[in-house]
């Protein structure tokens, strides 16, 4: 992704979050917290004051969908790259700032008591986007035999760590109700799964960066 494109995506994400926060403030201050507090959709009647909240939520959903689509397209392009390619793909390290969207997962601790909605916890998955920073730092790197070995080692290590986390979480969550509530068990499962997937995205890039630079430092000392 080019530098200007990365800035555009980051700017759009900041704008969407700011628009949502502003619409929430407007709804709480001037619209009796409509669509912020639990709303009975069966008896819901649209009013013009609901428009900012509806627009901001729709805009944010479109942004998240477009971002996921962009990631899938980039992954597909990477898989279709020539087998003989010896240069890593070029991306801007600032794309890692998209990982800041992971902090939106903490919104779930507010929406669950207010509306019973646990879906914001899924945003913890975006913490994995911090891995783009390390991938960007290694853009255009020649993939020699040592680099490929480090990449395979980093991927294997990441798989082992994420598998162990999921195994431990599965054992703990299957013991019964967490804190005496099935709802808390569901919330814990969503959070653990999202964070583990984020770790699985971030860790291979971070470990590869560390392994490669450690090897270069070792060669420099020699």
Secondary structure, 3 states (H helix, E strand, C coil): CCHHHHHHHHHHHHHHHHHHHHHHHHHHHHCCCCCCCCCCHHHCCCCHHHHHHHHHHHHHHHHHHHHHHHHHHHHHHHHCCCCCCCECCCCCHHHHHHHHHHHHHHHHHHHHHHHCCCHHHHHHHHHHHHHHHHHHHCCCCECCHHHHHHHHHHHHHHHHHHHHHHHHHHHHHCCCCECCEHHHHHHHHHHHHHHHHHHHHHHHHHHHHHHHHHHHHHHHHC
